[in-house]
Amino acid sequence: MISDLSDSSHNTSTYSSAFLFKKPELKDGLSIHELVENCPPLDLNSSYCYMLCSSIWADTSVCSWQDNTLSGFVSALIRPDRPDTLFIWQVAVARSARGQKLASQMIKAILERDSCSSIRYIHTTISPDNNASWGTFRSLARELGSASRTHAFLDQELHFRNQHESEDLFEIGPLKHR
């Protein structure tokens, strides 16, 4: 359960004493860029992109802080074509924070927000050899008591001209009422 540490906007929350979860702020963009840069095999986007995530998509993204250091980040958005679906774009966890289910905790923190009250499905894309992401999202589906499905989505040759691995669409849902 999330305990509210600020106001009713749910800007700040925590699942354990080790991590503090907050909506990203514009000033966090460069720190997020540096975190992702240190989390291979994640695709590194421009610092501008992370500043957009920290402003335009702040309601559906989260930063995890531990001892005033950025330990994790999830960028997500509500799909315009499916307003009941949260699309998780990128999950980054600092090496020092791995093995503590931080990714799942951050996603659950997003789901608890008022902005996600109508979310019934979670979507993400995962490359076939990203075992950490497969494990995280399969575990999350079990924790949420929801079914999961995998669909072919972006093909390495057809969509990426062999410049990027294929990406499968992983779907969790329908989510149980929270």
N, C-alpha and C positions, 0 to 999 in steps of 0.2 A: 504494500500500500504506500502511496505517496503522501508525505506530510507536507503541507503547504507552509513554506517558510517566508513568504512575502505577502502579497495581496491576493485578491480573488482571481487575478488574471493568470495564476499558475505560472508565473515567470520563473520561479525557482522551486525545485523539489528535490527530494532525496529518497533513495531506497535503502541505503546503508550509511553508516557513519563515514565510510571511506570515500564516497563520491558525492559530489553536489551537482545536480542536473539543472541547467539553466537554458532558456532560449538564447540562441546566439545573438550577439549584438554586432553592429557594423564594425566596431573596433576589433572584433575577434577574427575577422577575415584573414589577415596575414598569419595569425597563429594556426588557424585551421589549415591553411595552405601548407605550412611547415609540417604539421602533423601528418597530413596525407602524403606529403613528399617522403616521409620516413616510414610509410606503411606499404611497402610493395606487397603484392602486385597491383595495388590500386592505381587506376588512371589518375594522373595529376592534372587537374584543371587549372585555369588561370586564377590568380588571386582575385581578380574581378568577379569570377564565378562564385567564389566562396564569400565574397562580400554581398552578392545578391542573395545567396542562401541565408546569410546572416541578417538580411533586412526583409526582402520580399517574402521569403519562405521561412521566416523565423518561427512562426506559429506551428510549423510542422517539422522543425529541425531541433536538434538539441546538442549542447556542449556538456561534457562531463569534466568536472574540475576535481582535482585531488591536491591538497596543499597548495592552492593557488596556481597549479600547473594544469594546462589542458591535457586531459588523459584520453578523451574520446570525442567523437563527433558523428552524428547521423544527419544526413541531408535527406529530406523527404518532401513530398508535395501531394496534395489531393488531386487525383486525376480529374481534369475538366470534363472529360467524356464519361467518367464514372465517379460521381461525387461520394459514393460509398466506399471508395478504394484509396488507400494510402499507398503511394509508390515510394519505396525506399530506394533512393538513388545511390547513396554511398555511405558506408560504415567504416570508420577508422578508429582503431584502438591502439594507443601507445604501447610499445613493447612492455613497459613496466606495469601496465594494467591488464595484460592478457591473462586468460585462465580464470577470470572472476565473473564470467557471464555478463560483462559490462555491456556488450552490444545488445543483448536481450533486455537488460535493464533500461537502457536508453530508449529503445523502441517502445517499451511499455510506458515509460514516462511521457512520450509523445501521445500515445493512445489515451492517456488519462486526461488530456487537455480538453477543454470545452470545444476547441476548434475541431476536434476529432470525434465528437460525440456520435456522429452518424456513420462512422467507419465500420464496415462489416467485413472488408477484405484487405489484405496486405499483398502487394505485388513487389517483386524485386527481380533484377536480372543477375544471373550468376554464370560465369564461364565454367565449362565442364571440369576443369582441373583445380578450381578454387575450393579445396576441401574444407578450409576454415569457414567460408561462407555457407557452404552446404550444411555443415554441422550446426552452425549458428541458427539458420532459418528452420531446419528440421526440428531442432530442439525448441525453438520458439513456438512452432506449431503445436508441439506436444504440451508445452507449458500453458498455452492458451486454450487447450482442449479442442483444437480445430483441425479439420482436414487440410491436407496440402496436395497440390498437384504441380506437375512440371510440364511445360509446353515448349516446343522449339520456338524460337523468337527471331533472333538476329543471327544470320549465317555468316561464317567467316569469309567465305568466297563471295557469296551473292551480295551481302550488305557492306562488308568491310574491305573487299578486294584484297583479302589476305593480309591486311594491315592490323588486324585485331582478331582475337579469338572469338568464336561463336559465343552467344549469350542465350541461355535458356530463361524463360519467364517462370518464376516460382511464385505460386499463389497460395496464400493461407486464407482459409475462411470457409463458410461464414464464421465470424467471430461470435463467441457466446456474449450475451449482454453483460456489460460491465456495471 
